[in-house]
Amino acid sequence: MNEDTRLLTDTAERLLADHLDESRPEDGVWDAALWQTVEEAGLPLLLLPEAAGGLGLAPGDCWGVLAALGKYAAPAPIAETLLAGRLLADHGLMLPEGPATVALTDGPELTASKTDDGWLISGKVEAPALGESQICVAMAKAEGRHLLCRIASGGLAVAPARSLSGDPVGRIDLDGLALPADAVAETNDGEVVLRQGAIIRAVQMAGALDAVLALTAGYAQERVQFGRPLAKFQAIQQQLAELAAEAALATAAARTALQYFDDPGALFEVAAAKSQAGEAASRANAIAHQVHGAIGFTREYSLQHLTRRLWAWREQFGSEAYWQRRLGTLVAQKGADGLWPQLAVR
């Protein structure tokens, strides 16, 4: 991490900590104040090229900020706006001002049909903070062609819902929605939204896992039982060591995947990162709540902000089961003699 990225990370952590320590909205409530704070700091524009009005950072340089969004369980679509801007810019489409979001799917794409002056889009879309965002980026398919679509959410009938974390999620049912030609771009990478979204979530989950580890280790040092801190008991020490190992594995896999952010051929790295993050979240959440006991489940204590988001994020942009199937297929295609070269070269 160079001096510039360290300064950027420190700024993001300070902004998030100051805001969320003072005020955290109730579940499902749009945190407009948090969005305004991070927007004024330029955080949603980090991945946007300079020519498009952003800061033009490489994905690897955004590790600290993305991990901080997970560490502080930020209840706003900051990561989604980062991703939406990069996706649109890479395909020659403009990003309007304000929050943006990205469709969550590992299933069927939207369908599209060409008209004289644009496209008609049909299908179902689910995305974080869809009702609060200006646009949603989603993939569509038209006669074997893959299309990246910029869907203006204003004026659409958005059905509000909540994810497992309590954060707002919106759903829309499109039936021949007309999009102008400058809101759609053809792409040769039909999985770009899924793949890059999975990387972003893996990094956020790594940040959240580090926070869960720090919170749990700190609590074990402070909580006294039978005259000794919990951390002095061998069983607790073993649990903390396992939690630390899970967090370290998720971080290593996510860091590797982030380096391949723009590589369509990096499905192996993406599958490993997202599936590892999901597995780590499952085990880490169990350990953290076992060590904390009842207090870990209370609304007044910060652990549940992290663990609930880890549960939600593990399902978004492909669950670990989905990516494990993809990983298994990739390994099987290489054959017995192909696995080690793939691991060693990458």
Helices and strands as residue ranges (DSSP letters): H 3-22, H 32-40, G 43-45, G 50-52, G 59-62, H 63-71, H 78-90, E 100-102, E 110-114, E 118-128, E 135-142, E 145-152, E 159-162, E 168-180, G 181-183, E 184-187, H 192-222, E 224-225, E 228-229, G 230-232, H 234-259, H 267-292, G 293-297, H 303-313, H 320-334, H 339-345
